[in-house]
Amino acid sequence: MFWPLPFRRCLLSYTLLALCSIRLANAQQDVLTGNYDNGRTNANLNETILTPATVQPSQFGKLFALPVDGQIYAQPLYKQNVAVAANGTHNVIFVATQHNSVFAYDADTPGPPLWSQNLGPPVPSSAFDTADEPYTDVTPEIGILGAPVIDASSGTLYVVAMTMENGTVYHRLHALDIGSGAEKFGAPVAIAAQVTGIGDSSSNGIVPFVSSQHLQRPALLLANGTVYVAFGSHGDSAPWHGWLFGYSAANVQTPPVVYNATPNGSGGSFWQSGRGPAVDSQGNIFVVPSNGDSDQDSNFSDTVLKLSPGKLAVSDWFAPDDVQMLNDTDDDLGASGPMLIPGTNLLVTGGKQGTVYLLNTSSLGHFSQSNGQIPQSFQPTTLIFNMALWNRSGGPVLYLHGANDFFSAFQMTGGIFNTTPLAQSSGQYDVAFQGMAISANGGQPGSGILWATVADSWPLPSNGTLHAFNADGLTELWNSSMNPGDALGVFAKFANPTVANGKVYVPSMSNQLVVYGLAGSSSGTTVTITGVVNAASYANAPLAPGEVVAIFGQNLGPKNLTFGSFDNNGFLSTEIAGTQITFNGVPAPLLYTSAGQVAAVVPFEVASSTQVGVQANYNGQLSTTYNFTLASSAPGVFSMNASGSGGGAILNQDYSINSPSNPAAAGSVVMVYATGGGQTNPVNTTGLAAQAATSVTAQVTATVANQPAQILYAGNAPTEIEGVLQINVQLPAGVAGQGSVPLVLNIGGQKSQQTITVAVQ
């Protein structure tokens, strides 16, 4: 049972294409927390390199991409002049992934990670499926969602990882040394607490924190020596509450202070689309729980809360008059979280209804009808999940975007916002889950840029585009779709770009952090390899002979993506547009090349080695050697969205594409496409298009929904490059009706990634 040639070649080419879509001295600002500051303004006002004059298609674009081991939802953090253990001083960009890893990379020049730490096995998203529907908010795994926070004074990065260990779900607070990744201050600590109450999950007047029912989405907050961690729900799957924990930054083993938004009821998630709790100069903390029970006594949902530092007691609150209706209809007031306006006692927030509320933090006013103390409310759009603020001369400017709407700017004058937009973008954008950031040289008009990541289509997952708008008039300066070489990859919702030191660091769900900047602002024309990973799974070494790999770096090839081709003898070219790659000196077949990424096949000739050095040569310029460990097998399964996760590149028995809308029958045979299986019998030839069926030499097994599945064929995919595998798997009868379930291959004792699914009816 083989994949028909025309369709097979088309799908594999699509997968590899999607993989590609895939220091200047100056006083710059560190970005040590999500949303840039504790007021959560999403603004860096110390950026002088990137201006409307310099961010132009002729000189701005993708510089390189940094490979990681999972999707990125958390905003990356940036710290200058970090002393890295045994590796000198670097400006560092810190990246946290859904696979529960934290990577520290040099922020200016591509290269391998300075250090990385994995914090435990992530939780499969399927663990939160219900009898009615699968869980789809975050898939296929949940690890680190909330942005970490860095304490510059102690050199510590605090981060929360969600893990599943022996069937039990934990959230743990970690404290990592920013120079080495080593744990410190008593970390990690499993997050646990209880409060008095009779609400959901209570027993004998006690409400415990149930880790498996909660999601750590908001950015962490560091204030007054305390690390604050907020929790919400998994798609409102009961029971849940809004929880806020405060841990001593100096010793995370100290019992935390705790606040529960609904101890005598249910709901009240703190999710805020990833925006962290805000804190004012007096240490008061502001949060906005979402839908649930509200009595404005012990239960606060869809309410802006002011919590006292230390004890986390409610000292003031605001709720719209229609708070009960908001709760009943799931129109979360807390969708965008709180944002403090610098130099004032004003707070702005918005939610799913599209109403903007401007509040006085000295007196939040309780219900809006009661007193006239609330400065302003107005409804410019629908579905406000994110916002940014430029505190500029002439008055602060608020930037918003809703569903199917323009990006809009609203000027503040006399302590309130003008409800007529100061400016709007020329185009409308459908999806309201954008990341946003302002960069500017202080409050100087003419210096500001609004950066926004936008999904290209709905539903998600979808590719995304980074846009740069002149912040004064919202005219577009540049976007990452203008040039194919600048493509962002798969869009990550609510993930803000980090602008620092003349570069823009953009999270993606394509298992890479994409770095944009001015041409020549990194390492000139130096050819550099930053990582070599399995092209199907994005797993790092070890790699296997014959494995299709993605090589990340800088100046690896031409700016625009260029594909290789087979010659008349059926061999894939080893040179494309001036790019050559060698493994231990052996030329590698190349599927495509570009400045930031190359797809190659590890030559079978290196099979006798345990350590392999890879070098790139572009137009006669040779990179330094990048070394990795070789194994006999290191399988990875291709995914349909080319992210290494989600629905696999799998055909049903009738040769149609497997998907939730076209599931395979239990007991039927599906064809799974993978790489990294090692040598076959007959022996594979490097670079040759496979002409006949073969058998993988190592033992091949598979599980589907953790049930053993029979392997009917495991070998080359005919006419594809040898090293691309077709595994024919008979689905177990016991998986009938389970929907999208995990499929894992085991070749020679090595497992493929555990984030690939097959749809079963």
N, C-alpha and C positions, 0 to 999 in steps of 0.2 A: 504494500500500500504506500504509494509515493505521492508527493506533491506535484501536480502538473506543472511543467516547466514555465509557461508564461506567468502564471500567478505566483509561483514560488519566487522567481527572480524579482518580481515587482515588490512583493511584501518585504523581502530581506533588504532590498535597496531602500525602501521607505524607512525601515528600522534604523539603518545606519545613517541615513540622512538626518533623522530626528536626533540622533546622538550628537550631531554637529551643531543642530540648531541651538546645534550645540555651540626718585624722590626729589621732589623739588623742595629746596630749603625755604621754609616759611613758618611763621607762627600759626599753628593749626590747633584745632580743637580735638581732644580725645572724645570718643563716643563710648561711654562706660555703662550705659543703661539703655533699655528699649525706649523708643520715642525721644531719644537724645538727651533728655533732662528730666528732673523730677517733677517739673510742671507738665511734662508730656506734650510739648509743643511740636514735636517732629521737625525741629529746625536746628541747623548748624549755621550760626551767624558769624563764623570766623573762617569763611571760605573765600579766598581771594584768587585762587588759580582758575576755578571754573566760574565763568561769567557768561552772560548772554553773548558777548563778543567772541569768546573762545569756543563755546559749545556749538560747533557748526559741523555739518557733514564732511567738510573738507579736512578737518583736523581732529575730530573727536570720534571715538568708537571703541569697540572691544579691544582690550589689551591682551587678556589671557583669561583662562578659567581654571579654578582650583578644584580638583576632584575630591569628593567626600563620599561617605558610605551610605547615605540616605537622603531623603527629602529634607529641605530646609524650610521651616516655618518661622523660626526665631530670628529676630533681627541680629545680624552680625555686630560685634563690638570691636572698637578700634582703640589701641593704646600705643602711644609713642614711646620709644626708648626703653624697651623691655630687655632686661638682662636674661638671656636664655641660657639655661644650664649647658656649659661647655660649647656654646655656639655664638658667643658674642652678643652684641646689642642690636635689637631690631625694632622697627615699627611693626606691630603685629595686628593681624585681623583674626578674631576668634569666631569660629563657626560651630554651631551645635546642630545636630541632626536628629531625625526621627529614629535613627538606628541607635540612639543613645550614645553618640560619640561627640567629643569636643575636639576640634582641630585648631591648632595655632599655626598660622602661616605668616611668613614675611609678607607684609602688606604692599611692598613696593616692587619686589622682583620675584617672578615665579620660581618655584623650587619645591622640593618635597616638604612636608610638614615639619615645622620646628619641633613639635611634639603633638601627640594625639592620645586621647584616653577614651576607652569604651567603658560606660558606666553600668552595663548589665543588659540582659536580653529585653528588647522592647516587647510591648503587648500587641499581639495580633488584633487588628481591628475587628475581626470576626468574633472575638470574645464578647463584643457588645451587640451582636445581632440579636434581634428579638424574633418571636414567632411570627410577627406581622411583617417585618421588613428588615433588610440588612442595614447595618450601621455604615453610613457613607460620609460622615462629616470629615473624618481623617482616615485615610486608607493608604496602604494596607497594614501599617504598623504605627503604633504610638509610642514615642520615646520622649524626646525633649521638645516641648511645644512653646513654653514661655521663654522669652528672651532672658538670658542670664544677666547678672549685674557684677560689675568689677569695683572692688575697693582699691583705689589707687594707693592709698596710704599703706596698706598691708600687702599689696600685690596679690590679691585673692579674687578669683572668679567664683561666684556662687551660682549654682545651677540645680534644677530639679529634674530628675530622670524618673520616668514611669517604667517599671519593670514587671515581668511575670516570672516568678520563680517557684517551680514545683506547683504550678496551678494557682498560686496566690499573687495578687497584684499589690505592688508597693509603690509609693512615691518616696524618694529619698533626696534630701538636701545634701549636696556636695559642696565642698570648699576646696578649690584647686589653686595651687600656686601658679601664677600666670607665666612664670619662667620655666616650669618643668612639668606641670600637670599633676604633681603630687598632691595627695589629700592633706589637709591641715585643719586645725581648730576643732578636732574631734570628729570631723566628717568621715564618712557619711552618717546621716541619721535618718531613720525611717520616720516619716511624718505621721504623727498620731496624736489624738487628743479627744476630749469629750467635753460637752457643756450640759448644764441642767436644762431640761425642757421635756415637752411631751409631743414634739413634732415627729415627722417621719423618721423611722429607724430607731425611735426611742424605746427604752426598756427601763421600767422602774424609775422614771423621771430623769433618765440620762440619755443624751443623744451623742453617739460616737461618730467620729469621722470614719467613713467607710471608703477606703482608698479606691476600690474597684468601681465605685459609683461616681467618681469625680475626675475632673480633667483640669490640669494645671495650665491654663491658657494665658493669663495676663503676664506681662513682663514682671520680673522680680523688682522689688524696691529696696534700696539701702538708705536708711535715714537714722541718724542719731545712734549709730552703733547697732542697729537692728536690721535684719534681713526679713522683709515681709513677702509672704508667698500666698497668692490668692487662688481659689479653686471654684470651678463651676461644674456643670453636668456633662454627660455624654448625650447630646441631642435631647435633653429634657427627659431622659429615661429615669423614671422614678425608682427608688426615692433619691432625692438630692437636696442639698442646701448650698448656700454661698458661705464659704469658709475663708477666713483670713488668719494666717499664723505669723507671729513675730518671733524670730530666733535671734539669740545673741550672736553677732558676727564674730565675736572673739572665742566662742565656745558653743557650737551648735548642739551639743548634748544638753545644754541648759533647757529645762522645760519651757516651751514657748508660751507667750500670751496668745489668746485665741478669741476670735469673734465669729459668731454664727448669725447670719442675717435672718433666719427663720427658725429659732429653736423650738417654737411652739406651733410650727406649721410646716410648710414644705416650699421648696424652690428658692428663688433669690440668688441664682448663679452669679458669680463674678467671672465674666468671660471677656467683656469689653473689647471683643475683636482683637485681643492681644495687647491692648493698651494697658500699661501698668497703673497701679494706684498712684495718685498724685499726692504731693506733700507741700505744704506752704512753709514760710520762714519760721513759723512758730512750732512746726513739727506736726500740725494737724494733718490727718490722712483723709483723702477723699476717694470714695469708691461709689460705683453705681450698680447695685444688684439688679438682675433682670427679673423676668416674670415669676410669679409665685404668690404666696399669701402675704397680705398687707393689712395690718391693723394700726400701724404707726405707733405701736407701743413696744411689743417685743419682736414683731415680724415686720420686716421692711423689704418689699420687693418693688421694682420700678421706682426707686427712690434714690435721690442723691444724698449720700451720707457723709457727715463730718465726724470722724472718729478721733478721740483724744489720744495723744501719744502715750505709750506706756501700757495703759489698761485696755485700749481699744474700745472704749465706751462711746455710745452715740451721744454727741454733744449738740448736734443740730441736724436738720434734715429738710429736704424739699421733695414734694410729690405733686405731679400734675393733678388737676381736679378729676381727670378721667382715669386715674391710676387703676381702678378696678377693671375698666374696660381694656386698658393696656394689658393687664395680667390675663384677662379672659381670652384675648385674641392673640397672645404671643407677640405683641408689638413692643418688644423690649426697649425701654428707655435706656437701658445700660449697654446698647449695642456698640456705641463708640467710646464709652468711658469718659472720665473727666479730663479737662485741659485747663490749666491755670494761665491767666494772661499776665505776663511778667510786669512788675511795677504797679500792679493794681490789686484790689481785693476781689477780682472778678473771676468766675469760673464759667466755662462754656461746655455744653454737652449736647448730644443729639442721639436719636435712636431710629428705630424702624419706621415710625410714622413720618420721619423727615422733618420734625420740628426741632429747631434750635432753641435751647434755653440758655439765657445769660443770667447768672446768679451772683448775688453778693455773698461772699464766703463769711463775712462778719455776721450776717443774718440771712440764712438761706430761705426763710419765709414760710416753711411748712407748706400747707396747701396754697396753690397759686391764687385762688379766689379770695383768700382771707385778708390780705393786707395791702396789696399794691407795692410791697417791698421788692418784688422781683423786677429787675430792670427791664427784661425783654423776653419775648418768645415770638418766633415767626417760623413759617414753614416754607422753605425755599425748594424742597425736593422731596423725594421718598427714599427710604432705606439709607440712612447715614451710618456707615460702619467705620469711617476714618475721617480725619481732618488734620489740617496743619495750620500753623499760625506764624506769620512774619511780623514781629514787633518792630516796625519800621517808622521812620520819621513821617509825620503826618497822621499817625494813628495806626494801631494794629490792623492787619488784614487777615481774615479767616478764609481758608480754602476748603471747599467741599466738593463732593461728587456723589450723586445718587444714582439709582437705577435708571438706565436709558436716558441719561442726562449729560449736560455739559459739565466741565470743570468750571466752577464759579468762585469769584473772589468778592468778599464783602468787607468794606472799609468801616472801621470803628471811628466815630466822631462824637465827642461829648459823652462818652461812656456807654454808647449803644451802637449797634451795627446799623448801617444804612441797608435797608432791605432790598434796594435796587442794586444789582451786582455792579461792582467797580469794573469788572471784566469777566468775560466768559471765553472758553475755548471755542474754536470754530466748529469742531466736531463733537458729536455725542458718542458716549461709550456705554454699552449695554450693561456690563457686569459691575456691580457696586462693591466688589471685594478688593479694591485696589490698595496697594501700598503707596504711601505718600511721604515726601520730605521736602523741606525748603532749605536751600543753601543760599547764603548771601554774605556780603561784606558788611556786617552790622545791620543798621537800619537804612543804609544808603540806597535810595531809589536807583534803579537801573542796574543793580548788582545781583538781583535775586533770580533764582531758578526754582520752579516747582517741578520736582521729579515725581513721576507716577508710574507704577507698574499696573498694566491693565490686561485682563484676559481677552484673547482675540475672539473667543466665541463662547457660547453656552450650549449645553451644560459643561461643567468641568469634569475631568481634566481637560485643559486646553493649553496651547502655546500662549505665550504672553509677549508683551511689548513694553519696553521701557521708553517713556516719553519725557522730554525736557521742554518745559514751557517757560517763556519769559514771564517772570512772576508779576510784572507790572501790567501787562496787557493780555496775558495768557495766549499769545501767539506761539505756535510751536517752533522751536529751534531745531530739533533733531528727534528722531526716534530710531529704535533698534531694528526696524523693518526696512529702513531706507537702503541698507546695504546687507546682502545675505550673510556676510562675514560677521555682522554685529548681532545676529539673532540671539535672543535670550534663552530659549528653551521653554520648558513647561512651567506655566504660571503657578506661583505659590500665593494663596489668598491671604490677605491682611499682612503680608510680609513687607515691611518697610525697607527701602534701600538705605544703605549707610553711606553718606557722603563725607569724606574726610581726606584732607591733604591732597586735593586735586584728583581724587578717584571716586568712583561710584561702585560700591560693592552690592550686588543684587542677588538675593536668594532665588533659588529655583527648585522645582521638583524634579529636575533632571540630574540630581546627584552632583551638582557642581555650583560653586559660587562664581558668578560671572563678574569680571572686573572691567570697568570702562574708564577711559581717561583720554588725555590728549596724546596725539601721536608723538612718540619719542620720549614719553614721560616715565617709562620704566627702564628697560635695559637696551635701548637703542635697537641695533640689528642683531644683538646676541641671540643665537639659537639656544633655547633652553627647554629641557624636559622637566615638567613638574610632577608627573605621575603616569603610571602605566597600570591600567585596570582591565578587568574582564569587560568586554564591550556589551555583553548581555546583562550582567548583574551589577557592574561597577565595583565588584569586589577587588580589593588590593591583593598583593602577592600572598601566597604563592600562585604562580601562573603555570600553564601546562604547554607542552609542545603542540603546535597546531591550533592553539587558542586564538580566536579573534580578539584583539585587544584595542582599547582606545588609549591613545597616547596624548596627554595634555601638555601644553607648554606655551612657548612664545616664539614667534618667528620660525615656526616649523615649516611653513610653506606660504603660498600666496594668500592674500587676504580673503579672496572668494573661494568657496568650496569647489574643489575639482576632483572628479571621480577617475578611478583607474579603469582598465579594460583588460579583457582576455585577448591574447594573441591567437594566431591561426592554429597554434599547437595546443591551445587550451590552458595556457599559463597566464596567471595574473601578473601585471607589470610590477616591477620592483622600483620604478622611478616614475613620479608624477609631478609635472610642472616644477622640476628642480628639487623635489623632496626625495630623499632616500633614507631608509631606516635599516640599521643593522643590529642583529642580536649575536653577541660574541663574534662579530665580524661577518656574519652570514647575512646577505641581503634579504629583507623581508618583503613578501608580497603586500601591496598597498591597495586598499579598497577606496580610500579617498584621502585628500590632504587639504589643510587650510592653515592659516597662521596659528590658530590656537589648538587644533586637534587633528590627529591623524588616526586612521583605522588601519591596522596591520595584522598580519598573521605571524605568530611566533614560529620560526622555522623548525621543522622536525629534526633538523641536523643538530640542534642543541640538546637533544634528549638525554645525552649522557652527562650533562652538567648539572650541578646543584645550584650554582650561582651564575646569573646571566647579566651581562652588561649591555645596555641598549644605548645607541647613539643615533642622533638625527643629523643629517647633512642637508642644508638648504642652500642651493646655489654656491656650493663650495665652502660654506661656513659650517663648521662642525661643533656640535654641542659637547659638553662634558658627558661622561658616562653615567647613566642612571642604572643602578644595580637592583636586582630583585631575585627572590628565591624561586627556583623551578621545582615543580612537583610532577608526578606522572599524570595526575588528573586534577582539575579544578573547575568543576562544571558551573555554568551559569545558563539560565533559561532566558531567551529573548522575550521582552514584553511588547504588547501592541503599541503602547504609548512611548516606547523607547526610554522609559525612566528606570527600568530594572525592577519595577514593582507593578502590581495590578494584574489585569488580564494578560495571560501569556500569549505569545505568538503561536497559536494552536489552531489546527484545523480539525473539524469534526469528521466523522467517517464518510460523509458525503462530500468532503473537500471544501465545505463552506467554513467561514471564519467563526471560531467559537467566541461567543460573547453572551452577556446576560440576556440579550434579546434573541439569541440563537444558541441555546444551551445544547450540550450533548446528552444523549440518553445514558443513564446508568447501564453498565454492561457493554456499551459500545466502545469502539477504538478511536482514540484521538491521536493526532500527530503533533508532537511537541518539538520545537526548534530551539537548539541549544549550541553551546560551544564549550571547549575546555575539557573534552573527554579523553584527550591523549591519543595514543596510537591506535590504529585499527589493523585488522587482518582481512585482506591483504594490506601491506604496509602503505600508508599514505605518502604522497609525494608533495613536497612543499610547493605551493602556488598553483597546483593543478586543479582544474575543474573536475569534480568527481564524475566518472563515467559509469560506475557500476556500484552495486550495493556492497557494503563492507560490514564488518562486525567490530565494535569497540572491544579492545583487548581486555580491559578491566571489567570486573563484574558491575552490571548495571541493575539497580532496583529503583522503585518509585513508591511513593505514598501519595494518596489522594484523600484529603480530609483525615489524615493520620491513619488511613487504612491501606494495607499493602495492595499494590496494583501490579498486574502481570505485564511484563515487557515482551512485546512480540517482535520488535526490531529495534536495534540501536546501532546506527552506523552513519555513514555519510549521507547527506542530502544530495541526491543525484543532480549533477550539473552545477551545483554550487561549489565554492572553493572548498577543497578538502580541509576539514577542521570545523566546518559547520555541520552539526549533527541533526539527524531526524530520529526521534525516539517515539515509537508507536506504543502507546500505553492503553491497556484495556481498563476502563473505569470500573471500580468495584460496584457490585449490585447494591451494597449498603449505603451508597452516597445519594441514592435517588431522592430528588426533591429538596436537596440541601442548598441549591443556588450556587453562588460563587464560593469555591472551597480551595484551600491551599493545595498546591501540587509541588512536590519536592523530589528531585532526582538525587540518587546516590551513585556515584561512579568511582569505583576503586576506594571506597570508604570516605570519599569527600562529598559533602552535600552541596546542592545548589542553593541559591538564596531562598528563604522561606516566605517571601513576599509575593510569589507568583500564584495566581488563581486560575482555575478552570471552571467554567459555568456548566452546571449539571441540572437537568430537569428531573 
